[in-house]
Amino acid sequence: MDASTTLTITQMILEWALFGFLLAWLVIFAVLALHVNPTGALKSEELLTPARSFPAITAPMSLHMLTTQPVPVVSHGTSGEMDPVSIA
């Protein structure tokens, strides 16, 4: 048996196993996503209101925007290069 043939067979087994796991995962989670649970479903009328619930506060219709004045850029030289820094 040639080594390249053995490696190819091993790869094919691994590919089919992973493909099977992928299909099983797809089917399981598709069933769970589409599953309807009528016993656990509660209507909004059946839910209890907490005793100390806060009232709903609406947000203001317009938001105030904070603007800042532009800061002038101070230029120390016209060469465009940085000053040398000494390392102590």
C-alpha positions as CSV (number, residue, x, y, z in Angstrom):
1,M,0.0,0.0,0.0
2,D,1.4,3.4,-1.0
3,A,1.8,6.1,1.6
4,S,0.0,8.7,-0.5
5,T,-3.0,6.4,-1.0
6,T,-3.3,5.8,2.8
7,L,-3.1,9.5,3.5
8,T,-5.9,10.2,0.9
9,I,-8.1,7.5,2.4
10,T,-7.5,9.0,5.9
11,Q,-8.4,12.4,4.6
12,M,-11.6,11.2,3.0
13,I,-12.7,9.5,6.2
14,L,-12.0,12.6,8.1
15,E,-13.9,14.8,5.6
16,W,-16.9,12.6,5.5
17,A,-17.0,12.4,9.3
18,L,-16.8,16.2,9.6
19,F,-19.4,16.6,6.9
20,G,-21.7,14.2,8.8
21,F,-21.2,16.2,12.0
22,L,-22.0,19.4,10.1
23,L,-25.2,18.0,8.7
24,A,-26.3,16.6,12.1
25,W,-25.6,20.0,13.7
26,L,-27.6,21.7,11.0
27,V,-30.6,19.4,11.3
28,I,-30.6,19.5,15.2
29,F,-30.5,23.3,15.4
30,A,-32.9,23.8,12.6
31,V,-35.4,21.6,14.4
32,L,-34.8,23.4,17.7
33,A,-35.2,26.8,16.0
34,L,-38.5,25.8,14.3
35,H,-39.8,23.9,17.3
36,V,-43.0,25.4,18.8
37,N,-43.3,25.0,22.5
38,P,-47.0,25.7,23.3
39,T,-46.7,24.7,27.0
40,G,-44.0,27.3,27.9
41,A,-45.4,30.2,25.9
42,L,-47.0,33.0,28.0
43,K,-49.1,35.8,26.6
44,S,-48.3,39.3,27.6
45,E,-51.6,39.6,29.5
46,E,-50.6,36.6,31.7
47,L,-47.3,38.2,32.9
48,L,-47.3,39.7,36.4
49,T,-46.3,43.3,36.9
50,P,-43.7,43.8,39.6
51,A,-44.9,45.6,42.7
52,R,-42.3,48.4,42.6
53,S,-42.1,48.9,38.8
54,F,-40.8,52.2,37.6
55,P,-43.0,54.3,35.3
56,A,-41.9,54.6,31.7
57,I,-40.0,57.8,31.0
58,T,-39.9,59.0,27.5
59,A,-36.8,60.5,25.9
60,P,-36.9,64.1,24.8
61,M,-37.9,64.6,21.2
62,S,-34.8,66.7,20.4
63,L,-31.2,65.9,21.5
64,H,-28.9,68.7,22.5
65,M,-25.7,68.6,20.6
66,L,-22.6,69.8,22.4
67,T,-20.2,71.7,20.2
68,T,-16.7,72.9,21.1
69,Q,-14.8,75.8,19.6
70,P,-11.9,74.8,17.3
71,V,-8.6,75.1,19.0
72,P,-5.9,77.0,17.0
73,V,-2.9,74.9,16.1
74,V,0.4,76.4,17.3
75,S,3.3,76.0,15.0
76,H,6.8,76.3,16.4
77,G,8.7,76.1,13.2
78,T,8.3,75.9,9.5
79,S,10.7,72.9,8.9
80,G,8.0,70.3,9.7
81,E,10.5,68.1,11.6
82,M,10.5,67.2,15.3
83,D,13.2,68.4,17.7
84,P,15.8,65.8,18.7
85,V,15.1,64.1,22.0
86,S,18.0,63.1,24.3
87,I,17.8,59.8,26.1
88,A,19.2,60.0,29.6
